Amino acid sequence: MRLRSAGRVAAFASTALMLTGIANVGAAHAQELGGPGPIYYSITFSNPRESDDNNLPEPYGEVDVRAPWGQPTTLWEHPDVGINTPTLPRYPDFGPFDHRFVPHPVSEICANVGEDDTGINDDDILADGCLPYTGPGDYTISAEGGSVTVTVYKFG
């Protein structure tokens, strides 16, 4: 009778240690991805084909970070308001960076950003896609009309 009880205790302990190890690996992976927590970042918009008075882009669209299961958290967004789309070469306008709370781990940084051109020109696409998140650093997402660079200074 004691051997069976000892065997059950050993099996239970072994299972508990294994589950603890799996939980620790899951936590380490989430920490590797970053989050949840505050993300400190800045965004630079580039359109080399811009040729109006100030040679600066008028971006519209969205930049976000996404969880492994696809949940987005928006870092920047602006609607296309035609001739009233503001000139914005960098976000934030003032200060070195902005921050946002992200309630999930991050596996990708994504941008879908156009650039408003009025008159006879068609709008340019500056960025359309995602890059895998690997930690603080620069992430440049490009398209045929330019690029968007998201600089992550710190996450979590």
MARMAR-806444 format. One record per atom (N, C-alpha, C): residue in one letter; x, y, z. Coordinates in steps of 0.02 Angstrom, whole numbers, plus 32768, in hexadecimal, padded with zeros to 4 digits. Each point is the difference from the previous one (the first is absolute). Example, Ala and Ser with C-alpha at 12.3 -4.5 7.8 and 13.67 -1.06 7.14 Angstrom:
// MARMAR-806444
A, 8294, 7EE4, 8186
A, 7FD3, 803B, 8000
A, 802D, 803C, 8000
S, 7FEE, 8035, 7FDC
S, 802A, 803B, 8003
S, 7FD9, 8037, 8025
// end
This chain:
// MARMAR-806444
M, 8029, 7FC5, 8000
M, 7FD7, 803B, 8000
M, 802B, 803F, 8000
R, 8036, 8000, 8027
R, 802C, 803A, 8002
R, 8024, 800B, 7FBE
L, 8012, 7FCB, 7FDD
L, 8021, 8008, 7FC1
L, 7FD3, 8024, 7FCD
R, 7FC1, 7FEF, 7FFF
R, 7FD2, 8021, 7FD2
R, 7FFA, 804B, 8011
S, 7FFB, 8010, 8040
S, 7FFA, 8046, 8015
S, 803F, 8026, 7FEE
A, 803A, 7FE2, 800D
A, 803F, 8020, 7FEF
A, 8006, 800A, 7FB5
G, 7FE9, 7FCF, 7FD9
G, 8001, 8006, 7FB7
G, 7FD3, 8037, 7FE8
R, 7FC6, 8007, 801E
R, 7FD2, 8036, 7FED
R, 801D, 8044, 8011
V, 801F, 8005, 803A
V, 801E, 803F, 8015
V, 8039, 8012, 7FD0
A, 8028, 7FCF, 7FEE
A, 8038, 800C, 7FD2
A, 7FE5, 8015, 7FBB
A, 7FCC, 7FDF, 7FE8
A, 7FE2, 8012, 7FC0
A, 7FE3, 8046, 8002
F, 7FDE, 8011, 8037
F, 7FE4, 8043, 8008
F, 8037, 8035, 8000
A, 8035, 7FF2, 8027
A, 8038, 802F, 8004
A, 8021, 8009, 7FBC
S, 8009, 7FC9, 7FDC
S, 801F, 8002, 7FBF
S, 7FD5, 802A, 7FD0
T, 7FBE, 7FF5, 8001
T, 7FD2, 8026, 7FD5
T, 8003, 804A, 8012
A, 8000, 8010, 8041
A, 8002, 8046, 8016
A, 8041, 8021, 7FE8
L, 8038, 7FDE, 8006
L, 8040, 801D, 7FE8
L, 7FFF, 800B, 7FB5
M, 7FE4, 7FD0, 7FDC
M, 7FFD, 8007, 7FB7
M, 7FD4, 803C, 7FED
L, 7FC5, 8007, 8020
L, 7FD5, 8039, 7FF1
L, 8020, 8042, 8013
T, 8025, 8001, 8037
T, 8023, 803C, 8013
T, 8034, 8013, 7FCB
G, 8023, 7FCE, 7FE6
G, 8031, 800C, 7FCB
G, 7FDF, 801B, 7FC2
I, 7FC5, 7FE5, 7FED
I, 7FDC, 8019, 7FC5
I, 7FEA, 8048, 800C
A, 7FE7, 800F, 803C
A, 7FEB, 8044, 8010
A, 803B, 8030, 7FFD
N, 803A, 7FEA, 8018
N, 803B, 802B, 7FFE
N, 8017, 800C, 7FB8
V, 7FFC, 7FCD, 7FD6
V, 8012, 8009, 7FB9
V, 7FCF, 8030, 7FE0
G, 7FBF, 7FF9, 800E
G, 7FCE, 802E, 7FE5
G, 800D, 8047, 8017
A, 8010, 800A, 8040
A, 800F, 8043, 801A
A, 803F, 801C, 7FDF
A, 8032, 7FD6, 7FF7
A, 803E, 8017, 7FE1
A, 7FF3, 8015, 7FB8
H, 7FD6, 7FDA, 7FDC
H, 7FF0, 8011, 7FBB
H, 7FDA, 8042, 7FFD
A, 7FD0, 800A, 802E
A, 7FDB, 8040, 8001
A, 802F, 8039, 8010
Q, 802F, 7FF5, 802E
Q, 8030, 8034, 8011
Q, 802D, 800F, 7FC4
E, 8013, 7FCB, 7FDA
E, 8029, 8009, 7FC5
E, 7FDC, 802B, 7FCC
L, 7FBE, 7FF5, 7FF9
L, 7FD9, 8028, 7FD1
L, 7FF7, 8047, 801A
G, 7FFE, 8007, 8041
G, 7FF2, 8041, 801E
G, 7FB8, 8005, 8013
G, 7FF3, 8019, 803C
G, 7FBD, 800E, 8014
G, 7FE1, 7FCD, 802C
P, 7FC6, 800D, 8019
P, 7FDE, 8040, 7FF9
P, 8023, 8037, 8028
G, 7FF2, 803D, 7FEF
G, 801F, 8038, 8023
G, 8004, 803D, 7FD3
P, 8020, 8035, 8017
P, 8006, 803C, 7FD7
P, 8035, 7FF7, 7FCA
I, 7FF2, 801A, 7FC5
I, 8030, 8001, 7FC9
I, 8012, 8049, 7FF2
Y, 8040, 800D, 7FFA
Y, 801A, 8043, 7FF2
Y, 801A, 8000, 7FB8
Y, 7FE7, 802E, 7FD7
Y, 800D, 7FFC, 7FB8
Y, 7FFC, 8044, 7FDF
S, 801B, 8004, 7FC3
S, 7FF6, 8038, 7FD3
S, 7FF7, 7FE4, 7FBA
I, 7FE3, 8028, 7FD4
I, 7FF2, 7FEA, 7FBB
I, 8018, 8036, 7FD0
T, 8024, 7FEB, 7FCB
T, 8018, 802E, 7FCD
T, 7FE1, 7FEB, 7FBD
F, 7FE4, 8031, 7FDC
F, 7FE0, 7FF5, 7FBF
F, 802E, 801B, 7FCA
S, 800B, 7FD8, 7FCB
S, 802D, 8015, 7FCB
S, 7FDE, 7FF7, 7FBC
N, 8000, 8035, 7FD8
N, 7FE7, 7FFD, 7FBC
N, 8030, 8025, 7FD2
P, 8031, 7FDD, 7FE3
P, 8032, 8021, 7FD5
P, 7FE2, 8021, 7FC2
R, 7FC4, 7FEB, 7FEC
R, 7FE1, 801C, 7FC4
R, 7FD7, 803F, 800E
E, 7FFD, 8015, 803F
E, 7FDA, 803B, 8012
E, 8020, 803E, 7FE1
S, 7FD8, 8029, 7FDE
S, 801E, 8039, 7FDE
S, 7FD4, 803F, 8005
D, 7FDA, 8005, 8037
D, 7FDA, 803E, 8007
D, 802C, 8035, 8022
D, 7FE2, 8035, 8018
D, 8026, 8039, 801B
D, 8032, 7FEE, 8036
N, 7FEC, 7FD3, 802E
N, 802C, 7FF2, 8039
N, 8025, 7FBD, 7FFB
N, 7FF2, 7FD9, 7FCD
N, 801F, 7FBE, 7FF6
N, 7FF7, 7FD1, 803C
L, 7FCA, 8009, 8027
L, 7FF2, 7FD5, 803A
L, 7FC0, 7FD8, 7FF4
P, 7FFC, 7FC4, 801A
P, 7FC6, 7FD5, 7FF4
P, 7FC2, 8016, 8028
E, 7FC6, 7FEF, 7FE4
E, 7FC0, 8007, 8022
E, 7FE3, 7FBA, 8009
P, 8017, 7FDD, 8035
P, 7FED, 7FB9, 8007
P, 7FBA, 7FF7, 801D
Y, 7FE2, 7FC9, 7FED
Y, 7FC1, 7FEA, 801E
Y, 8001, 7FB4, 8003
G, 7FDA, 7FE4, 802D
G, 7FFD, 7FB8, 8008
G, 800A, 7FED, 8048
E, 8024, 7FC8, 800A
E, 8007, 7FE5, 8044
E, 8042, 7FDB, 8008
V, 801D, 8007, 803C
V, 803B, 7FDA, 8015
V, 7FEC, 7FDE, 8042
D, 800B, 7FBE, 8005
D, 7FEE, 7FDD, 803D
D, 8031, 7FC9, 8010
V, 7FF9, 7FE5, 803D
V, 8025, 7FC5, 8015
V, 7FCC, 7FC9, 800A
R, 8013, 7FC1, 7FF0
R, 7FCF, 7FCA, 8003
R, 8018, 7FC6, 802C
A, 7FCF, 7FE2, 8021
A, 800C, 7FC5, 8029
A, 800A, 7FC3, 7FD3
P, 801C, 7FCA, 801B
P, 8007, 7FC3, 7FD8
P, 7FBD, 7FE7, 7FE4
W, 7FC9, 8010, 8020
W, 7FBE, 7FEB, 7FE9
W, 7FDD, 8036, 7FD6
G, 8025, 8036, 7FEF
G, 7FE6, 8032, 7FD2
G, 7FE3, 803F, 801E
Q, 7FF5, 8002, 8042
Q, 7FE3, 803B, 8020
Q, 802D, 803D, 7FF6
P, 7FE6, 8037, 7FE2
P, 8029, 803B, 7FF6
P, 7FF9, 8033, 8039
T, 8035, 8026, 800A
T, 7FFD, 803C, 802A
T, 801D, 8038, 7FD5
T, 7FD7, 8033, 7FF4
T, 8013, 8036, 7FD3
T, 8033, 802F, 8020
L, 8037, 800D, 7FDD
L, 8032, 8030, 8016
L, 7FF3, 8045, 7FE1
W, 7FE8, 8001, 7FC3
W, 7FF1, 803F, 7FDC
W, 7FCB, 7FF2, 7FCD
E, 7FD2, 802F, 7FF6
E, 7FD0, 7FFB, 7FC9
E, 7FE8, 8046, 7FEE
H, 7FF1, 8008, 7FC0
H, 7FE4, 803E, 7FE8
H, 7FD7, 7FF2, 7FC2
P, 7FC4, 801D, 7FFC
P, 7FD7, 7FF5, 7FC4
P, 801A, 8029, 7FC5
D, 7FED, 7FEB, 7FC4
D, 800F, 8027, 7FC5
D, 7FCB, 8037, 7FFA
V, 8015, 803E, 8009
V, 7FD0, 8037, 7FFC
V, 8011, 802E, 7FC5
G, 8019, 7FE2, 7FCA
G, 800D, 8026, 7FC3
G, 8032, 8038, 800A
I, 7FED, 803B, 7FE9
I, 8030, 8038, 8004
I, 800C, 8017, 8047
N, 7FDB, 7FE5, 8030
N, 800A, 8012, 8046
N, 8029, 7FCD, 8027
T, 801C, 7FCE, 7FDF
T, 802B, 7FD0, 8022
T, 8040, 8025, 8014
P, 8011, 8000, 8041
P, 8039, 8029, 8017
P, 8043, 7FE4, 7FEA
T, 8030, 802D, 7FFA
T, 8045, 7FED, 7FF2
T, 801E, 7FE4, 8040
L, 801C, 7FC4, 7FFB
L, 801A, 7FDF, 803C
L, 803C, 7FD4, 7FED
P, 803D, 801B, 8004
P, 8039, 7FD6, 7FF0
P, 8012, 7FD0, 8038
R, 7FE9, 8010, 803E
R, 8013, 7FD8, 803A
R, 7FC8, 8003, 8034
Y, 7FF7, 7FC8, 8024
Y, 7FD1, 7FFF, 8038
Y, 8026, 7FE6, 803D
P, 7FFD, 8020, 8039
P, 7FD9, 803D, 800E
P, 8022, 803E, 7FE4
D, 7FD8, 8034, 7FF6
D, 801B, 803F, 7FE6
D, 8035, 801D, 802E
F, 7FF2, 7FFE, 8041
F, 802E, 801D, 8031
F, 8015, 7FCA, 8031
G, 803E, 8002, 8015
G, 8019, 7FCD, 802F
G, 801F, 7FC6, 7FDB
P, 802A, 7FDB, 8024
P, 8024, 7FC9, 7FDF
P, 7FD5, 7FC3, 7FF3
F, 7FCB, 7FF4, 8029
F, 7FD8, 7FC4, 7FF7
F, 7FBC, 8008, 8020
D, 7FD4, 7FD1, 7FEE
D, 7FBE, 7FFB, 8020
D, 7FFD, 7FBD, 8022
H, 7FCD, 7FF3, 8027
H, 7FF8, 7FBE, 801E
H, 7FB6, 7FEE, 8002
R, 7FF5, 7FC0, 8000
R, 7FBC, 7FE4, 8001
R, 8003, 7FC0, 8028
F, 7FCA, 7FF0, 8024
F, 7FFD, 7FC0, 8024
F, 7FE7, 7FCB, 7FD0
V, 8024, 7FC9, 7FFC
V, 7FED, 7FC8, 7FD5
V, 7FEC, 7FC6, 802E
P, 7FC1, 7FE9, 7FFD
P, 7FE8, 7FCD, 802F
P, 800F, 7FB8, 7FEB
H, 8030, 7FF6, 7FD4
H, 800F, 7FBD, 7FE7
H, 8049, 7FFD, 7FEA
P, 801B, 7FC3, 7FF9
P, 8044, 7FFB, 7FE3
P, 7FFD, 8016, 7FB7
V, 8039, 8014, 7FE6
V, 8004, 8018, 7FBB
V, 802A, 7FD1, 7FD6
S, 7FE5, 7FED, 7FC7
S, 8025, 7FD5, 7FD2
S, 800E, 8024, 7FBE
E, 7FDA, 8036, 7FF0
E, 800A, 8023, 7FC0
E, 7FF5, 804B, 8009
I, 8023, 8026, 7FD6
I, 7FF3, 8047, 7FF8
I, 7FE6, 8009, 7FB9
C, 7FC6, 8022, 7FF9
C, 7FDF, 8004, 7FBF
C, 7FF2, 8049, 7FEE
A, 8001, 800F, 7FC0
A, 7FEF, 8043, 7FE7
A, 7FDA, 7FFA, 7FBF
N, 7FCA, 8025, 7FFB
N, 7FDA, 8007, 7FC3
N, 7FF6, 804B, 7FF8
V, 802F, 8021, 7FDD
V, 8003, 8049, 7FFD
V, 8004, 8017, 7FB8
G, 7FD2, 802E, 7FEF
G, 8001, 8021, 7FBF
G, 8019, 8048, 8009
E, 8009, 8022, 7FC9
E, 8018, 8045, 8003
E, 7FD5, 8028, 7FCF
D, 7FE0, 8034, 801A
D, 7FD0, 8027, 7FD9
D, 8023, 802C, 7FCD
D, 7FEC, 7FF8, 7FC2
D, 8017, 802C, 7FCA
D, 7FC2, 801D, 7FE0
T, 7FFA, 8041, 7FFF
T, 7FC6, 8020, 7FE3
T, 8010, 8013, 7FB7
G, 7FCD, 8013, 7FDD
G, 8009, 8014, 7FBA
G, 8002, 7FC5, 7FD2
I, 802E, 8000, 7FD0
I, 8002, 7FCB, 7FCD
I, 8026, 7FC2, 8017
N, 8025, 8004, 8037
N, 8026, 7FC6, 8019
N, 7FD4, 7FD0, 8026
D, 800F, 7FC0, 7FFA
D, 7FDE, 7FCD, 8029
D, 8024, 7FFD, 8044
D, 7FDA, 7FEA, 8032
D, 801F, 7FF6, 8042
D, 8035, 7FCB, 7FFC
D, 8035, 8009, 8027
D, 8035, 7FCE, 8005
D, 7FF1, 7FD1, 803B
I, 8019, 7FC3, 7FFB
I, 7FFD, 7FD1, 8037
I, 8046, 7FFF, 8020
L, 8004, 8015, 8040
L, 8041, 8001, 8022
L, 8011, 7FBD, 8020
A, 7FCE, 7FDF, 801C
A, 800D, 7FC0, 8022
A, 7FC2, 7FD5, 7FFD
D, 800B, 7FBF, 7FF7
D, 7FC8, 7FD1, 7FFE
D, 801B, 7FBC, 8013
G, 7FFD, 7FF0, 8041
G, 8017, 7FBE, 8016
G, 8015, 7FFF, 8048
C, 801F, 7FC9, 8014
C, 8015, 7FF5, 8044
C, 8047, 7FE4, 8002
L, 8022, 800C, 8038
L, 8042, 7FE3, 800D
L, 7FFD, 7FDD, 8043
P, 8025, 7FC9, 8009
P, 8001, 7FDE, 8040
P, 8021, 802C, 8035
Y, 7FE3, 8003, 803B
Y, 801D, 8026, 8037
Y, 8036, 7FD6, 8022
T, 803C, 801C, 8006
T, 8038, 7FDB, 801F
T, 801E, 8025, 803B
G, 7FE3, 8039, 8013
G, 801A, 8028, 8038
G, 800A, 8048, 7FEB
P, 8018, 802A, 802D
P, 800C, 8046, 7FEF
P, 802D, 8008, 7FC3
G, 7FF2, 8034, 7FD9
G, 8026, 800D, 7FC3
G, 7FD5, 8021, 7FCC
D, 801B, 8005, 7FC3
D, 7FDC, 801F, 7FC7
D, 7FE0, 7FCA, 7FD6
Y, 7FC1, 800E, 7FEB
Y, 7FDA, 7FD4, 7FD4
Y, 7FE8, 802A, 7FC5
T, 801C, 7FF4, 7FC5
T, 7FED, 8027, 7FC5
T, 7FD5, 7FD5, 7FD2
I, 7FC2, 8017, 7FF7
I, 7FCF, 7FDE, 7FD5
I, 7FF9, 802B, 7FC2
S, 800C, 7FE3, 7FC5
S, 8002, 8026, 7FC2
S, 7FC8, 7FEC, 7FD0
A, 7FF5, 802C, 7FD1
A, 7FD4, 7FF2, 7FC7
A, 801D, 8028, 7FC5
E, 7FDC, 8000, 7FC7
E, 801C, 801F, 7FC4
E, 8009, 804C, 8006
G, 7FDC, 8021, 802F
G, 8004, 8048, 8004
G, 802C, 801B, 8038
G, 801B, 7FD5, 802A
G, 8029, 8019, 8038
G, 8006, 7FCC, 8036
S, 8001, 8019, 803E
S, 8008, 7FD2, 8039
S, 7FE8, 8021, 8040
V, 7FF4, 7FD5, 8031
V, 7FF0, 8016, 8044
V, 8030, 7FDA, 802E
T, 8023, 8026, 802B
T, 802E, 7FE1, 8030
T, 7FE5, 800A, 8046
V, 7FF5, 7FC8, 8022
V, 7FEA, 8001, 8046
V, 803E, 7FF0, 802A
T, 8012, 802E, 802C
T, 8038, 7FF5, 802E
T, 7FE3, 7FEF, 8044
V, 800F, 7FC4, 8018
V, 7FEA, 7FEB, 8043
V, 803C, 800B, 802E
Y, 7FF6, 802A, 8032
Y, 8036, 8010, 8030
Y, 7FFF, 7FCE, 803A
K, 7FC4, 7FEF, 8018
K, 7FFA, 7FD3, 8039
K, 7FB9, 7FE4, 7FFF
F, 7FFA, 7FC2, 8016
F, 7FBE, 7FE2, 8006
F, 7FFC, 7FDA, 8041
G, 7FD1, 8011, 8028
G, 7FF5, 7FDF, 8041
G, 8027, 801E, 8038
// end
